[in-house]
């Protein structure tokens, strides 16, 4: 068993807890934007959109914790969480260095590590599931 397969449960729990901290944006949207991007949006529509964004990211965090405890759903959970994080990284980086002086740079770095770990696990688990049963394990008829 490789290191990633042996430790994915704890990786997913830690990633899920960190990701769930974005529920903060659902509670305090202006403060969350200011701390993450160094900017804020104003108005009722901005508060709705940012609160929804925070809630959805927080739910992905809870989903990762659930996937850590339920191996049958891990691949789907890791694909959804990894895709969400990859989209966030791509969107922030699409603005060049504008947000790299803020807390968003830390979020990008942590998300990039999570994406790499999730991909490593998915590739390793897939390869392990395709490993043929050895001849000594087969039953003679």
C-alpha positions in Angstrom: 0.0 0.0 0.0 1.4 3.4 -0.9 1.7 6.3 1.4 -1.2 8.2 -0.2 -3.6 5.3 0.1 -2.7 4.7 3.7 -3.2 8.4 4.6 -6.0 9.6 2.4 -8.6 9.5 5.3 -6.6 12.0 7.3 -5.8 14.1 4.3 -9.4 14.3 3.4 -10.4 15.2 7.0 -7.8 17.9 7.2 -8.7 19.2 3.8 -12.4 19.1 4.7 -11.9 21.0 7.9 -9.8 23.7 6.1 -12.3 23.9 3.3 -15.3 24.1 5.7 -13.8 27.3 7.1 -15.3 29.1 4.1 -18.7 28.9 5.9 -17.3 32.1 7.3 -18.2 33.8 4.0 -21.8 32.8 4.5 -21.9 34.5 7.8 -19.7 37.6 7.1 -19.4 38.0 3.4 -17.7 41.4 3.3 -15.1 40.4 5.9 -14.5 37.1 4.1 -13.9 38.9 0.8 -11.6 41.5 2.5 -9.5 38.9 4.2 -9.2 36.6 1.2 -8.9 39.1 -1.7 -8.1 42.4 0.0 -11.3 43.8 -1.7 -15.0 43.7 -1.1 -18.2 43.9 -3.0 -21.2 45.9 -1.7 -24.9 45.7 -2.0 -27.5 43.1 -1.3 -26.8 41.0 -4.5 -23.1 40.8 -3.6 -24.0 39.5 -0.1 -26.3 36.9 -1.6 -23.7 35.6 -4.1 -20.8 35.6 -1.6 -22.9 33.9 1.1 -23.9 31.2 -1.5 -20.3 30.9 -2.5 -19.2 30.4 1.1 -22.0 27.9 1.8 -21.2 25.8 -1.3 -17.5 25.7 -0.5 -18.3 24.8 3.1 -20.5 22.0 1.9 -17.7 20.6 -0.2 -15.6 20.6 2.9 -18.2 18.6 4.8 -18.5 16.3 1.8 -14.7 15.6 2.0 -15.1 14.7 5.7 -17.9 12.4 4.7 -15.8 10.8 2.0 -13.0 10.3 4.4 -15.3 8.2 6.5 -17.0 6.4 3.6 -14.5 4.9 1.2 -17.2 3.9 -1.4 -17.8 7.6 -2.2 -14.2 8.8 -2.1 -13.5 8.9 -5.8 -16.6 11.0 -6.5 -15.9 13.3 -3.6 -12.3 13.8 -4.6 -13.2 14.5 -8.2 -15.8 17.1 -7.3 -13.6 18.8 -4.6 -10.6 18.7 -6.9 -12.5 20.2 -9.8 -13.9 22.9 -7.6 -10.5 23.8 -6.2 -8.9 23.7 -9.7 -11.6 26.1 -11.0 -11.0 28.5 -8.1 -7.2 28.4 -8.7 -7.7 29.0 -12.4 -10.1 31.9 -11.9 -7.8 33.7 -9.4 -4.7 33.2 -11.6 -6.6 34.4 -14.6 -6.4 37.9 -13.0 -2.6 37.7 -13.1 -0.9 38.8 -9.9 -3.7 41.0 -8.7 -4.7 38.8 -5.8 -1.4 37.1 -5.1 -0.4 39.7 -2.4 -3.5 38.7 -0.4 -4.7 35.7 1.5 -5.9 34.3 -1.8 -2.3 33.3 -2.6 -2.2 31.1 0.5 -5.6 29.5 -0.5 -4.2 28.9 -4.0 -1.1 27.2 -2.6 -3.1 25.0 -0.2 -5.6 24.1 -2.9 -2.9 23.2 -5.4 -1.4 20.8 -2.8 -4.8 19.3 -2.2 -5.5 18.9 -5.9 -2.1 17.1 -6.3 -2.8 14.8 -3.4 -6.3 14.0 -4.6 -5.1 13.2 -8.1 -2.3 11.1 -6.7 -4.7 9.1 -4.7 -7.2 8.6 -7.6 -4.5 7.4 -9.9 -3.0 5.1 -7.3 -6.3 3.7 -6.3 -7.3 3.1 -9.9 -4.0 1.4 -10.7 -4.4 -0.8 -7.6 -7.9 -1.8 -8.7 -6.6 -2.9 -12.1 -3.9 -5.1 -10.7 -4.6 -8.7 -11.8 -5.1 -11.4 -9.1 -1.9 -13.5 -8.9 -1.9 -17.0 -10.2 -1.3 -18.4 -6.7 -4.5 -16.8 -5.5 -6.6 -18.5 -8.2 -8.6 -21.6 -7.4 -8.0 -24.7 -9.4 -11.1 -26.4 -10.7 
